[in-house]
């Protein structure tokens, strides 16, 4: 089908469904371009909850669509490709977390937003890559902390000496980033600012000028007076970043930083999903209610439960 026809049909269906289309910063450019909002996963879920649209079409991976459903239980949430998953989120399940907690009675379970609804329901607090260090520091110093599922983000939170136990999970895309990649890019582009996502290994983030979330990277490049940037995260972010900064030079730390799950949704899949109401995200209400608690604590900076 012609691209222009695809776009027209998607826009028409969006009106019929009273829908908002969300696209994560790592999605294909064609999906970012047709979305109503682009951003990181929690940012998008918050925006969707504040909009009166009856339908949320989440172009991302499953845990993101689940988070949108947690915050918007009365809305229809669609994930265009049902098997668009997250390797990191799948590295821990609720049963494994319960067993880990049983080994450490009294510990606080802190989960990265990149986790399933079932895992969030077992946790005390949810964090993002942007706020994790700050929120972890706000927890009582005498309480043991279990941080999951991303061990690298846990290490990033522990830079100031905070003790926490880390689940041995990671984002495979960021885990493959190496100091050798940094050294090569530094040689090729001397003087360029190096921005690294905190999901990268600690030895890599230690070499960055700034370790930032996707939203933080976008903001930093927008506001910086520098002209050249090395971007250490999934390369999908470069589409929006270049649109916002046409006069700046953006170099990926590695061209191989591609998440296959984030590239599953194309215009054809988006149209089919909207035509057929696919795939509806369902979360049992008991789990949804429990999963919402650590998210609300994060959003409201509520530590009164301690």
C-alpha positions as CSV (number, residue, x, y, z in Angstrom):
1,X,0.0,0.0,0.0
2,X,1.2,3.5,-0.8
3,X,2.8,5.3,2.1
4,X,0.5,8.3,1.8
5,X,-2.6,6.1,1.8
6,X,-1.3,4.2,4.8
7,X,-0.9,7.5,6.7
8,X,-4.3,8.8,5.7
9,X,-6.0,5.5,6.8
10,X,-4.2,5.6,10.2
11,X,-5.2,9.2,10.8
12,X,-8.8,8.4,9.9
13,X,-8.9,5.4,12.2
14,X,-7.4,7.5,15.0
15,X,-10.4,9.7,14.8
16,X,-12.8,6.8,14.7
17,X,-11.2,5.1,17.7
18,X,-10.7,8.4,19.6
19,X,-7.1,7.3,19.9
20,X,-3.8,8.8,20.8
21,X,-0.7,7.3,19.2
22,X,2.4,7.1,21.3
23,X,5.9,6.2,20.1
24,X,9.0,5.5,22.1
25,X,12.2,7.3,21.2
26,X,13.7,4.1,19.8
27,X,10.9,3.3,17.3
28,X,11.4,3.6,13.6
29,X,11.3,7.1,12.2
30,X,8.1,6.5,10.2
31,X,6.4,5.6,13.5
32,X,7.8,8.6,15.4
33,X,6.6,10.9,12.6
34,X,3.0,9.8,12.7
35,X,2.7,9.6,16.5
36,X,1.0,12.3,18.6
37,X,3.7,12.1,21.2
38,X,7.2,10.7,21.3
39,X,9.2,10.2,24.5
40,X,10.4,7.6,27.0
41,X,8.0,5.0,28.3
42,X,6.8,6.6,31.6
43,X,6.6,10.1,30.0
44,X,4.3,8.7,27.4
45,X,2.1,6.8,29.9
46,X,1.7,9.9,32.0
47,X,0.7,11.9,28.9
48,X,-1.8,9.3,27.8
49,X,-3.4,9.2,31.2
50,X,-3.9,13.0,31.1
51,X,-5.6,12.9,27.7
52,X,-9.3,12.2,27.3
53,X,-8.8,9.8,24.3
54,X,-10.5,6.5,24.8
55,X,-7.8,4.5,23.1
56,X,-4.1,4.4,23.6
57,X,-2.0,2.9,20.7
58,X,1.4,2.3,22.2
59,X,4.2,1.9,19.7
60,X,6.9,0.4,21.9
61,X,7.3,-2.9,23.8
62,X,4.9,-4.8,26.1
63,X,6.0,-3.4,29.5
64,X,5.4,0.1,28.2
65,X,1.9,-0.7,27.1
66,X,1.3,-2.4,30.4
67,X,2.5,0.8,32.3
68,X,0.0,2.8,30.2
69,X,-2.8,0.4,31.2
70,X,-1.8,0.5,34.9
71,X,-2.2,4.3,34.8
72,X,-5.2,4.4,32.5
73,X,-7.3,1.3,33.5
74,X,-10.5,2.5,31.8
75,X,-8.9,3.1,28.4
76,X,-8.4,0.6,25.6
77,X,-4.6,0.0,25.3
78,X,-3.3,-1.5,22.1
79,X,0.2,-2.9,21.4
80,X,0.5,-3.2,17.6
81,X,2.9,-6.1,17.6
82,X,2.1,-8.7,20.3
83,X,5.6,-10.2,20.6
84,X,7.4,-6.8,20.9
85,X,9.0,-7.6,24.2
86,X,11.9,-6.4,26.3
87,X,14.8,-8.8,27.0
88,X,15.7,-6.9,30.2
89,X,12.1,-7.0,31.5
90,X,12.0,-10.8,30.8
91,X,15.1,-11.4,32.9
92,X,13.1,-11.5,36.1
93,X,9.6,-12.8,36.8
94,X,7.3,-12.4,39.9
95,X,8.2,-15.8,41.3
96,X,11.9,-15.2,41.1
97,X,11.5,-11.8,42.8
98,X,9.5,-13.3,45.6
99,X,12.2,-15.9,46.2
100,X,14.9,-13.2,46.2
101,X,12.8,-11.1,48.7
102,X,12.4,-14.2,50.9
103,X,16.2,-14.4,51.1
104,X,16.4,-10.8,52.3
105,X,13.6,-10.2,54.7
106,X,13.0,-6.5,55.4
107,X,14.7,-5.4,52.2
108,X,13.1,-2.8,50.0
109,X,12.5,-3.9,46.4
110,X,13.1,-1.2,43.9
111,X,12.3,-1.9,40.2
112,X,13.2,-0.1,37.1
113,X,10.2,0.9,35.0
114,X,11.5,-1.6,32.4
115,X,9.7,-4.5,34.2
116,X,6.5,-6.3,33.8
117,X,3.3,-5.5,35.6
118,X,3.6,-8.7,37.7
119,X,7.1,-7.7,38.9
120,X,6.0,-4.1,39.7
121,X,3.2,-5.5,41.8
122,X,5.9,-7.2,44.0
123,X,7.9,-4.0,44.5
124,X,8.0,-1.1,46.9
125,X,9.2,1.6,44.6
126,X,9.5,2.1,40.8
127,X,12.2,4.3,39.3
128,X,13.3,5.5,35.8
129,X,16.8,5.9,34.4
130,X,16.4,9.7,35.0
131,X,15.4,9.6,38.7
132,X,16.8,6.3,40.0
133,X,19.9,7.7,41.7
134,X,17.9,10.5,43.4
135,X,15.1,8.2,44.7
136,X,17.5,5.5,45.9
137,X,19.3,8.1,47.9
138,X,16.0,9.1,49.5
139,X,15.5,5.6,51.0
140,X,16.6,5.0,54.6
141,X,20.3,4.2,54.8
142,X,19.8,1.3,57.2
143,X,17.5,-0.6,54.8
144,X,18.8,-3.2,52.5
145,X,17.8,-2.5,48.8
146,X,17.1,-5.0,46.1
147,X,17.5,-3.3,42.7
148,X,16.1,-4.9,39.6
149,X,16.2,-5.9,36.9
150,X,19.0,-3.8,35.5
151,X,22.3,-4.4,37.3
152,X,24.0,-1.6,35.3
153,X,21.5,1.0,36.4
154,X,21.9,-0.4,39.9
155,X,25.6,0.2,39.7
156,X,25.0,3.7,38.5
157,X,22.8,4.3,41.6
158,X,25.6,3.0,43.8
159,X,28.3,5.4,42.5
160,X,28.1,7.5,45.7
161,X,28.7,4.5,47.9
162,X,25.1,3.5,48.4
163,X,24.9,-0.3,49.1
164,X,22.4,-2.2,47.2
165,X,22.0,-5.7,45.8
166,X,21.6,-5.9,42.1
167,X,19.7,-8.4,40.0
168,X,21.9,-9.8,37.2
169,X,19.8,-8.3,34.3
170,X,20.7,-5.9,31.6
171,X,19.7,-4.4,28.3
172,X,21.6,-6.4,25.6
173,X,21.8,-3.4,23.4
174,X,23.5,-1.3,26.0
175,X,25.5,-4.2,27.5
176,X,27.4,-4.6,24.2
177,X,28.8,-1.1,24.5
178,X,32.5,-1.1,25.3
179,X,35.3,1.2,26.4
180,X,37.0,0.4,23.0
181,X,34.0,1.9,21.2
182,X,34.3,5.0,23.3
183,X,38.1,5.3,22.6
184,X,37.6,4.8,18.9
185,X,34.9,7.5,18.7
186,X,36.9,9.9,20.9
187,X,39.8,9.5,18.4
188,X,37.5,10.0,15.4
189,X,35.7,13.0,16.8
190,X,37.9,14.8,19.3
191,X,36.1,17.4,21.4
192,X,32.6,15.8,20.8
193,X,30.4,15.5,23.8
194,X,29.8,11.9,24.8
195,X,26.4,11.0,26.2
196,X,25.8,7.5,27.5
197,X,22.7,5.9,28.8
198,X,23.1,4.5,32.3
199,X,22.0,1.1,31.1
200,X,25.5,0.8,29.7
201,X,28.2,-1.0,31.7
202,X,29.7,1.1,34.5
203,X,33.1,1.2,32.9
204,X,31.5,2.8,29.8
205,X,29.3,5.3,31.7
206,X,32.4,6.3,33.7
207,X,33.9,7.7,30.4
208,X,30.8,9.8,29.5
209,X,30.6,13.5,29.7
210,X,27.0,12.9,30.8
211,X,25.1,9.7,31.6
212,X,21.5,10.5,30.8
213,X,18.1,8.9,30.1
214,X,16.7,9.3,26.5
215,X,14.7,12.3,27.6
216,X,17.8,13.8,29.3
217,X,19.9,13.3,26.1
218,X,17.3,15.0,23.9
219,X,17.2,17.9,26.3
220,X,21.0,18.2,26.7
221,X,21.6,18.3,22.9
222,X,18.8,20.9,22.5
223,X,20.2,23.2,25.1
224,X,23.9,22.7,24.5
225,X,26.1,25.1,22.6
226,X,28.3,22.2,21.4
227,X,28.1,21.2,17.8
228,X,29.0,17.5,17.8
229,X,27.7,14.7,20.0
230,X,28.5,11.0,20.4
231,X,25.2,9.2,21.4
232,X,25.5,6.0,23.4
233,X,22.1,4.5,23.3
234,X,19.7,2.8,20.8
235,X,20.1,4.6,17.5
236,X,16.4,5.2,17.0
237,X,16.8,8.3,19.2
238,X,18.8,9.9,16.4
239,X,15.8,10.4,14.2
240,X,14.0,12.8,16.6
241,X,17.3,14.3,17.9
242,X,18.4,15.3,14.4
243,X,15.0,16.7,13.6
244,X,15.2,18.9,16.7
245,X,18.9,19.8,16.0
246,X,19.4,20.0,12.2
247,X,22.6,22.0,12.5
248,X,24.3,19.6,15.0
249,X,26.3,16.6,14.2
250,X,25.2,13.4,15.9
251,X,27.3,10.2,15.9
252,X,26.1,6.9,17.3
253,X,28.6,5.3,19.7
254,X,28.0,2.2,17.6
255,X,25.7,1.7,14.6
256,X,24.9,-1.8,16.0
257,X,22.9,-0.3,18.9
258,X,19.6,-1.6,17.5
259,X,16.8,-3.2,19.6
260,X,15.0,-5.6,17.3
261,X,11.9,-5.4,19.4
262,X,11.7,-1.6,18.9
263,X,11.9,-2.1,15.1
264,X,9.0,-4.5,14.8
265,X,6.3,-1.9,14.4
266,X,5.9,-0.4,10.9
267,X,3.1,1.6,9.4
268,X,1.5,-1.6,8.1
269,X,1.4,-3.2,11.5
270,X,0.1,0.0,13.1
271,X,-2.7,0.2,10.6
272,X,-3.6,-3.5,11.0
273,X,-3.6,-3.2,14.8
274,X,-6.0,-0.2,14.7
275,X,-8.3,-1.9,12.2
276,X,-8.5,-5.1,14.2
277,X,-8.1,-3.7,17.8
278,X,-4.9,-5.7,18.2
279,X,-3.3,-6.4,20.7
280,X,-5.4,-5.5,23.7
281,X,-3.4,-5.2,26.9
282,X,-5.2,-6.8,29.8
283,X,-4.0,-6.8,33.4
284,X,-5.9,-8.5,36.2
285,X,-7.2,-5.8,38.4
286,X,-5.6,-7.2,41.6
287,X,-2.2,-7.1,39.9
288,X,-2.8,-3.7,38.3
289,X,-3.7,-2.1,41.6
290,X,-0.6,-3.4,43.3
291,X,1.6,-2.4,40.4
292,X,0.3,1.1,40.5
293,X,1.4,1.6,44.1
294,X,5.2,1.8,43.4
295,X,4.6,3.9,40.3
296,X,2.5,6.4,42.3
297,X,5.0,6.6,45.0
298,X,7.6,7.5,42.5
299,X,5.5,10.1,40.7
300,X,4.3,11.7,44.0
301,X,7.7,11.4,45.7
302,X,5.8,9.7,48.5
303,X,7.9,8.1,51.2
304,X,5.3,8.2,53.9
305,X,5.0,4.3,53.6
306,X,8.5,3.8,55.0
